[in-house]
Amino acid sequence: MWHEYTNATSVDDVIKILGEKKERARIVAGGTDLILELERGVRKGIDTLIDVTRIPKLDQITIDEDDIIHIGALVTHNDCVASKLIRTRAYPLARAAWEVGAPQIRNRGTVAGNLITASPANDTITPLMALGASVTLVSTRRERIVPLSEFYTGVRKNVMQADEMLVEISFPALTETQRGTFIKLALRRAQAISLVNAAIILNLKADTVKSASITLGAVTPIIIHAVEAEKFLARKKLNEKNIAHAADLAMQAARPIDDVRGSAAYRREMVRVITKRGLTAIRDGNEQDGMPKKPILLSGKKTADRGQQTVHHPSSIVNVIETTINGKNYTFNSGHNKTLLRLLREEGMLTGTKEGCAEGECGACTIFLDSKAVMACLVPAPRAHGAEIITVEGLSNGKKLHPVQDAFIEHGAVQCGYCTPGFIMSAAKLLEEKSNPTHNEIEQAITGNLCRCTGYYKIVKAIETASKIKA
């Protein structure tokens, strides 16, 4: 898929390569979109990937003295979900990040990548647009700050030049008088693309709206503001009549299309419904209902130590992949242009990790990469260089199975067995993160794992049993 893969350790290294290679190079961080695009031939003419995951400080979320929040280019969706700052001062973004994919996707996918992909259905663009965010782009030529409202030019199109790198997202933190939320409507509860979504931020004085920001996703080629609805709500009381009219105005701003997932008429009506729902929730003070206080991340016990998990090497082209798998050192002289899933199976002969969908949907290829559960089909193989990996073969302790493995056997939580390794890996990471999970937390943990044979009941029961067994 690519001919050259570079592990960069500084922004200067990245923009130098971009300046030389331009359209032939792409930056990879999470890779949850890019790897699929390369495999499907959507991105043509790319021969160089620049891995930026080893660049220090780009994974930080900070707030400055002017109450501006700064999100680095490597901040993942789960980083936002876990951030107290984001949850308290930018709640719509935290909620949107939690709605993205599944835990394995959120552990790899970055907010910056979600913005750059520029799909109008991408969840985090909508709240960031409502928050008035800007992005910082750098190249060897210049640094420029572009408001998100000016960043998009069409479906999957933005103003970034081939030699530019997005290094930061920034936006004003919500004030004490501002409240907001994000609502997503999709065909499934998890692992689903938005049919429509909306972010709403209101500046309130008692029961009166001082100003409103309402943005809509998946209903026009780019994320838009429902301008007429915003204007109408200004200086209005947040009562039933005004909420209903604002929702109607938001619906009129939508210009959706018909496709296999829903009709344009249905999408317009759902814009009205979710806008009304969001405004009502803010008025009633329950806009955060349904968002877990401590969402399951499948990041184990090292979530806060992200910057310490990866071995840092000098910037270099990866010709040999040296990695640790299940506590054993491996050196691979081939497989550089594959996914990590194929490297493990074909070069490493570790066939316990299964290939199901090969597009991050089924979770059969779940492994632990630097302590986080990820889907190996969406990770480029050279990312394994200097990393620590655990596959299903590494869960047992000698001849003693992991408690999750024992419980799956005890409860017969398997039929064809193809999805089982992925479920076991997700469950094991869950129990590392939380030793006594609730039923709902177990369901959260396996949202990224699909089984086409069972009804999930025995799987959930097995994980509940395993949580009561000491490893």
N, C-alpha and C positions, 0 to 999 in steps of 0.2 A: 504493500500500500504506500510505503514511503521508502526512500533510498537512504536518507540521512536523518539521524535522530540525535539531537544535542540536548544535554542536560545543562541548562544555563543557571548561573548562580548570581547574576546581577541584571538589572534592567538595562544597563549599558551594553552587556553582551547581547541581549535580545534585540535591541533596536539596531545594533550594528549588523546582525545577521539579516534582519528584516530589510535594512537599507540595501544590502547586497542582493538578497534573493527576491525581495518584493512578492509578487503574486505566487511565486513557487514555494513560499514558506508559510506555515501556519503555526500559531502558538497553541500549545495544548496544556491545559491544567486538569480540569475534570475529564474532558474528552467525551462526555456522555452524548453530545451531539456530533462532534467532529468525527469520531471513529465510525459512526454509522454512515455519515455523509461520504467518507472516503471509501468505505466498503461498498456502498451503493453507487459509487461513481458520480454523486452529486457535486463533489468538489474535484474538479479535474485539474491536471497540470501541477499538482503539489508533490514535490519530491523531498521536502525538508520539514520535519516537525521540531519545534523548539519547546522543550519541556521546562516550564517556569516554576514547577512545584518546589524547587529547592532554593528559591530566592527568598532570603530572610525578610521578615516584617510585612510581607504582602498579605499575610493572613490575619491581620489585626483589625479590630473594630474599636475606634476611639471617638472621643468627643472633645472639641477644643473649647477655648475660653469664650468663644462667640456662640456656643451651643450648636455648632455644626458637627454632625456625625460623619465620620470618614470610614469607608469600608474598602479594604484592600482588595486587589484583584484576585487573591487566592481564598477569600472568605467563601466558605461553602454555605449551602442552604441550611445544613444542620448547625453551622456556626451561628447563623442568625437565629435559629430556633432556640439555641441554648444560651444566647446572649441576654443577660438581664437588661442591658442598655437598650437593645433593640426591642425587647418585649415591653419595656416601660415607656420609651421615648419614640418608638416607631412601630407600634403594634401591628398596623396593617402589613408591614413588610414581614414581620415574624410569622404572622398567620399565613401569608402567601407562601413563604419559604416552606412552612410545614405541609402545605398542600401539594408541593412538588413531588412527583414520583413516589418513591418508597425510601426507607432509611438508607439502603445501599446506594441509591442514586443521590440522595441528599448528602451523603458522606463524600462524594466525589464532585458532583456538579457545583459550579461556582455561580454566584449571583452575576458577576461580570460576564461570564459565558452566556448566561441566560439573556442578558441584555444584548450582547453582540449578535447572537443568533437571530434576533429581530423578528421572531414569529409573533404575530398579534395575539396568539393564544398562550404565550409564555407568561407564567403567573406573576413573577416579581416585577415585570415592567410596569404593570398597572399601579401598584402602590407607590413605587418610586416616582412615577409621573405625578401622582397625587401629592406626594411629599415635596415636589419641586426639585428633584435631584438633578445633578450635573455629573458628567464624567470627565476625567482628566486623561488626555491622550498625549503620549510622548513619542518622539522620533528623534533621529539625529539632527533633524532640521529645526524642530521647535517643540514647545509644550503648549497645548491649548486646552481650555476648559469649555465643554459644549453642554448647554442645557439639554436634558433628556428630551424636552419638547422639540428640539431642533435636530436630534440625533438620527431620527428615522426618516427614510425617504420612500419606503414601500414595504411590501411583504418580504421579509428576510433581507432587507437592504438598509444600510446606514451610511453615515458620512465618513466612516473611518477609511483612511488611506492604507495601502498595502504595507507601508513602512511604519505604521503606527501601532503602539501598544496601549491598551487601556490599563492604567495603573491604579485608579481610584474612583470610587463613587462617593459623592458627598451630598448632603441635604440638611436643612434645618431640623433639629429635633422638635418633636411636638411640645408645645407649651402646656402650662397647667390648665389652660382653658380649652385646649384642643383635645378632641377624642376622635377615634377613627376605627375602621374595620375593613376587612376584605372578605368578599363572598365569592365562592366559585361554584359553578354548576357544571357537573360532568356526568358521563354515563355510568361511572363506577365511583365507589367511595375512595378509591386509591388507585395509583398508577393510571391516571386518565388525563387526557388533554381537556382543557376547558372548552365547553360549549359556549359559555359566556362567563365573564367574571367582572367584578366591580370593586373599586376601592373608594371609600368615602371618608373624608376628613372634615369635621366641622369645628369651627371656632365658636364657642358658645358663651353666652352671658345669661345665666339662669336658663329659662326655656326658650330663649331667642337665639337665632343663628346670626352671628356677626358676619361670617363668611363661610363659604363651602367650597370644597374641592371634590369633584366626582369624576372618576375616570373609568372608562369601559374597555374591556379587552375581548378579543375574538369576535368583534362585530363590525370592524372596518379594517382596511389594510394595515393601519397602524393604531396604536393605542390613542384614544381621544379623550378630551374633556367633554362632559355633557354641559356645555357652556350655558345654555338657556336654563337648565335646572339649577346650576350654581347661582346664576343671577337672581332667579326667582326666590331662592331660599334666603338670600341676604336680607337681614332685618325682619325676618318672618319668625313667628312662633312655630315650634316643632310640633304642631298638632296633626290630627288625622287628615284633615282636609289638605293642608299644605304638603304633608308627606305624600299623599296620593297624587297631587298635581305635579310635584317634583319628579315622582317616579314616571309619570306620563311623559314629561318633557325629556327625561333621560332616554326613554324608549324611542322617542322621535329622533334622537341624535344617532341611534344605531342604524347601520347600513350593512346588515349581515348578508351572507350568501346561503344558498341551499347546498347541502352536501350530504354524504351518506350518514353523517352523525346527527343531522337535524336540519329542519327547514328554516328559511329566513324568518318566516312568520313566528315560528316557535321561539327562535332566538330573541326576536324583538319583544315578545311577550315576557320572556324570562328576564330580560333587562329590567322591565318594569317591576317584576316580582322581586328580584334580588335587591334592586335599589330601594324599594319600599321596605323590604325586610331589614336592610342595613340601617336605614334612617330610623326605623322603629326601634331597633336594638340599641342604637346610640341614645335615643331619647329615653329608653327605659333602663339604661345603664347595664345592659347584659350583652354588650357587643363582643365580649371575650368568652361567652359561653361556648362550650364544645372544644376549646383549645386546652389541651392538657397542661397542668402546671409544670409537670416534668415529663415532656414527651420522650418516648423511647428513641434513642439515637443509633443504637448498635455500634457504639464507639468504645465500648468497654470502660475501663477505669482511667483512661489516659486522655479523655476529651480535652482537658485544659492544657495538655502538654504537647499540642500539635507540633509546635516548632522544634521540639526535641526528639521527634520520632524518626525523622529522616536523616540518614547519613549524608552529609554535605561533601561533595567532591568538587574539585575545580571544574569550571566549565569545560566540557569536552564532548566530542562526538562519541556515542556509545557503539563501540565495535565488539566488545565482549561484555556479556551480561553476567555479573557476579552478584549473587544473591543468596539469601538464607531462606530455605523452605523447610518447615517443620523441624527447625533446629539444626538442619544439615546444610553445609555450604555447597552451592552449585555454581558451576561455570558453564555458560552456554556460548558457543561460538557461532551459532545459527539461530534463526527465529526472530531476528531483529525487526523484521517487517510484519510481524504477526500481532495478534492480540495476546494478552497475558493468558487467556484461557487456552489458546492453541499452543502457546509455549509450554504451559504446564502439562498438557496432555500429550503433545507430540515430541517435544524435546525432553521434558522431565519425566514422561511416562507415568504421570500421576493422574490416572483416569477416573478417580473418584469424583472430580469436579466435572459436571456434565454440561454439554452444550444443548440447550433447548431452543430458545427463540433466537439467540445471538444478537439481540437488540435491547437488552436491559429490561425485559418485561417479565420473564418467568422466574428469575432468581435461582435457577438450577446451578449456575456457575458461581454462587456466592463463596467468597474466600475472605480471609483477613489480610489486609495489606497495611502494614505499619499500625496494627491493632484495630483498624476499622473494618467493618464488614462492607465489601464492595462487590460489584458484579464484574467478574474477570473478563467478560466478553467486551466490555467498554473501556478496558485499560490497555494502553499500548505496551507490548512486551518489554521494551527498554526501561519502562518505569520501575521494573523489578530490580534494576541495577542499584545496589546498595540498600535495598529494602529488606524487610522481614515479612515473610509470608507464611500463613498457616492455611492448609487445605484440610479437607475432611479426614485425610489419612493421618494427620497430625493431632487429632483430637484425643485419641485414646492414650492412656498412660501404660505403655507396654502392652500387656495382654488385657489390662483392665479398661473396659470401655468407658467413655464419658457418660455421666448420668443420663443425658439426653438420648444417647444411643441405646442404653439399657431400657429406658422408658418407651422408646419407639418399638422395641422388640416386645416388651411386656404388653403393650396396648394394641399391638398389630396396626400401628399407625402408618401402614404402607400397603400399596397394592402393586402397581407396576414397579415402583421403587425409583423411577427416573428422577423425580423431583426431591427425593428424600435427602440426599446430601446437602442440598441448599437449605431445606427446612432445618436440618440438624445444625448447620453452621449458624443460621440466624438465631435459633433457640439457644445455642451455647453462648453466643455473644450477648444475648438478652440476659442470661443468668449471670454473666460476668458483670453486666451493668447494674442489674437489680436482682438480688438473690430470691426475693419473694414477690414476683410480679402478680398483678391482678389479671383477671380474665381479659379486660380491655387492653392492658399493656401487652399481653401475649398476642392479641389480635393486631395491635400496632406493629409488633416486631415482625410478623409474617406477612404484612401487606405487600412486600416485594417478592413473595414466593407463591407461585401458582401450582395447584394440583388439579389435574383433569380427571382423576379417578375417585377421590374421596370427597366427603362433605366437610372435611377439616375437623370434625368433632373429635376423632381419635387423636389427631395431631395436637390439637389444643390440650386434650386431656393428658397426653404424654408429656407435654411441656410442663403442665401443672404438677404432674407427679415428679418430674425431674427436679423441679424447684424445691422439693421437700427432701431431696437426697443430697447429702454432702459429697462433693467431688473427691 
